[in-house]
Amino acid sequence: MRRRVFLFLIFAILLTPSLPADQFKFPLKSNSVRFAAIGDMGTGDAMQYEVAQRMLAARQAFPFDFVIMLGDNIYGGSNPRDFEKKFEAPYKPLLAAGVKFYAALGNHDNPNERFYKLFNMEGATYYTFKKGNVRFFVLDSTYMDPKQLAWLETQLRNAGTGDWKICYFHHPLYSSGKTHGSSTELRLLLEPLFTRYGVDVVFSGHDHVYERVQPQKGIYYFTEGSSGQLRNGDLAKTSMTLKGFDTDLTFMLIEITGADLYFQTISRAGDTIDSGLIQRSTKPSVAAAPPAAHPRRPKSLRRPPLHILPVASFPSWAVGLSGGR
């Protein structure tokens, strides 16, 4: 009997996401954690600006406080003009309203973006921050070395089990995108830590589509790589695809209140592409495991050689050197 109840609960949880667009509403509860998610956006093209305008309009009804950036934040250059055209100008109204942006680095990003003040990375390529009852872990999936893995394990272990644990980084562990697809080598490194220490949700970009997959080992995965770039028709839906969209640019809105996470994915045209509710259950604490012999960083994830700008190349107002997180 107990086994039957357990299986029913698991089944119910898996069915919770995916609400009809006309039935979905954010609760907008006081003290909830509200944010947006964008990925692969830093083109400076008209489509990026149109998504940014749609985000601004959405904020009138859903006043989010910050934005997580899933990598490939600045394409094609790293001079002050690039930052102005591909970040400051499109998101100027949001920045003026006090919305903060927290960036992860993608394979097209210059590592010196970590010094750019408005990306709130404080000089670190991977870092953690907390908002309400949510702990975010921001990773550099292009340079996934033993040092970063050891840092992540320590941070996840020390975070305990009381708060939501959300990880975000550029390369998706699970993706049905035709161009890139799942980063299986990276999955071998990260998934054991995610399952051991109770990560709840993971956001990534890289594939220029939107996808939500079946929960994998109790973890919910989203790919949001179409906030400035789009590969039309690039999604090869598989049995793991719960919802996919590859015909327009998108961004995500998320609200977390207590044990509930509400999400909505909106297209550049303003249509609700996906929406739903994820309910978190407290996970048991896990005893620390002996240090693992982490394999060498996969070749496929190594960032190509870049011209690394000295810190002095950034204007003084754009540089934050108060230390990494």
N, C-alpha and C positions, 0 to 999 in steps of 0.2 A: 504493500500500500504506500509506504513512504517513498519507495522508488518511483511509483506511478506519479505521485504528487511532484517529486523532483523533476521528472521528465516533462510534466505539464508546465511547470514554471519555466524551465529552459525554453520550451516551445513558445510560450507566451512572450518571453523576453525577446526572442528572435523575431517575432511578428510585430513588436511594438513600433519600430520605425515604419515610415511610408504612410503618411496621412494624406487624404485628398486635399488639394490646394485650397478648396473652398471651406474646408473644415479646420485648417491649421491657423492657430493664433499663438503668438508668444504670450506667456503669462504676465510679463513685465512686472515681476514682483520686486519689492524693495530689497535692496542689498544683493540682488542677483548679479552674476558675472555675465556681462554682455560684450561680445566682440564680433569682428568680421574676420574672414580668412580669404586671402588672395594669393595666387601663385603665378609665376612666369609672366609677370605683368610689365616689366620695365622696358618697353619698346619706345615710348614717346610717340607712338602712332595714334591716329584718331580713335581707334577701337579702345585703347587703354583709357583715353579721356572720357569716352562714352560710358564705360563701366564705372569710372570714378564718379561721374555725374549720377549714375543710377544708385551708387552707394550713398551719395549725399542725400538723394531723395528718400531712400529707404530709412535713413537715420532720423527723418522727421517722425516716422511712426515707431521706429525701433532705435532708441538713442544708445548705440553702442559706444563704449569708452575707449576701445583700442582695437588694433588690427594686427593679426599675425601674418607674416609674409613668408611664403614657403619656398623662396629661392628664385634665382634668375631675376633679381630685383632691378639690375641695370644691365641691359644688353649693349654690347658694342663699344664701350668706352668708359673711362673712369675720371674724366676731368670735371670740374665744377659745372660746366654747361650740361653735361650728361645728367648729373644729379638734379639740376634745375628742370630740364625738359622732361625727364623720365620718372621723376618722383615729386619734386616740390610743386611744379605747376599743376599736374593733374589732381593732386590731393590737397591743394592749397586751402580750400574751404574747410576740409576736415582737420588739417593741421591748425588752422586759425581757431577752430572750435575746441582745441585742446585734445583731440584724438591722438593717441600715441601709436607708433608703429614699432613692432618688435620683429626684426628680420632674422631669418636663417639664410645661409649662403647656398647658392646653387652652383652648378658646374660652369655657368657663364659669368659668375660674379668674380670680381677682383677681391682677394682676401682683405685688402685694405679698406673695404667697405665697413669692416668692423669698427673703424675709427670715426665713421660718419655719425655725427651726433643724433640725427633724426631717426636712425635705425635702432637706437637704444641698445646697442650690443656692448658698449663700454669697453671696447678693445679686445673682446673675446670672440672667437669663432664658434664656441659653444658655451651655453650658459643656462641658468634657470631663473625663473621669477614666479612670484605668487600673486594671485588676485583672488581675494575672498577665500573660498574653500577649494580653489583650483591651483595646483602646482604645474607649471609649464616647464618642459625640458626641451631646449632648442639645440639641435645637433648639427654638426657639419658632416653631412653624409658623403661628401666628396673626399674628405681626408679622415676616414674612420680608422684611427690607429689604436694601439693598445692603451695609450695614455688617455684618450677620450673615452674608451670603453670602461676603463677603471674608474674614471671620474663619474661616468653615468651610473655605474653600479653603486658607488658610494652615495650619490645623490638620491637615487631611487630607494635605497635601503633606509637612508636617514629620513626620508619623507614620511615613513610610516604608512598607515592604512586609512587614516581619517579623511584625507582630501582626495579629490579627483586628481588623477595623474594623466596629463596630456603631453604627448611627445609630438614634435613636428620638425620636419627636415625635408630635403628636396627630393630624394630618390624614393619612390614608393616600394614598399615590400611586397604589395599585392596590386597588380594593375593589369587590365585587359587592353591597354594601349598597344597598337600595332608597332609603333615606332620604337618604343623602349620596353614596355611591359614590366613585369615584376623584377625587382632587383634581388635576385635569389641569393647572391653571395652576401649582400648586406643583411638579408633576412637571417642567414645563419649566425651572424654576429649579434644582431639586436634582439631577435624574437625570444631567445632564452632569457634574456634580462627582463624583457617586457612581461613575459608570463610569470617569471619568478617573483617579481616585485609589484605585480598588480597594476600595470598600465591599463588605462580604460579606453582611451581613444588616441588614434594617430592620424595626423594630417600630413600630406605630401603633395608635391607638384610633379614637374618634369614631363610627364605626358600631358599634352595640351588638350585635355578633355576633362570632363567631370565624371567621377565614378564613386559609388558606394558599394562595397563588396559585402558578401556574407561575413558575419563575425568569424574571425579566425582565432581559435583557442581562447575565446571569450573577449577578444579585443576588436573594436570597431575601427575600420580603416576607410579614410576618405582620400581621394585624389582630386585636388583642385588646382589644375595647371592651365586653366583657360581664362585667366583674368586680364590678359593682354595679348596672348597668342592663341591661335586655334588651328588644330589639324582636323579639318572637316572630314567626317567619316572614318576617323582613325581608331574608333573604339570597336574592338572585336569582342562583343559580349559573349561571356562564357557562363557556365553554371554558377560561378562565384559572384557574378554581377547581380546586385540587387537593383541598382538604378544607374543608368549611364546616359550621358548626353554629350554629343559631339558636333552640334550644328550651330552653336553660337557661344559667345563668351559668357562666363559666369563668375559669381562670387558667392560666398557663404555668410550667413548670419547665425550666431549661436548664442543661446542664453542658458546659463546653468544656475539652477536654484535648488539647494538641498541635494537630493539624490537624482534629480531630473536634469537631463540635457535636451533642450529643444534646438532643432536646426532647420534652416530653410536655405535652399540654393536658388538663386535668382539669376535669370539670364540678362544679357545686355538690353533685351527688348522689354524687360520688366516682368516676364512670366516666372511663376514658381515652377521650377524644374523638379525639385525634390523637397521633402519636408518630413519631419518625424520627431519622435521622442525616444531617447535612450535612458533607461533607468539603471542606476548603479547600485550594486550590492556591495557591502563591505567585504573585502577579501582578507583572508587570514594572513597574519604576518609570516614571513618566511625566514628561517635561520640563514645566516650568511653562509655562502658556499665558498670553498677554497678557490683561490684565484685560478681563472681558466687560462690555458695557453692560447691566447688569441692569435688567429692566423694573420698573415701579412695582409695589408689592405688590398682588396681586389683591384687588378689593373683597370677594370672597366669603370671604376669610380674615381680614378685619379684625375684631378683637374689638369687640363692641358697647360703648358707653360704660359705664363702671363707676364706682361710688363708690370712689375709691382711698383706702384707709385710710392715715393717717400711720403711720410705723414705731412711734410711741409707742403705737398702739392694741394692739400685740401685747405680751403679758407679757414681761418682760425675759428670762425663761428660754427663751423661744421664738425669740429673735432672734439671728441670727448675722451680724455685720457685719464679718467679717474680709477682705472683698473678693471680687469675682466671679472666676469661672473661665470 
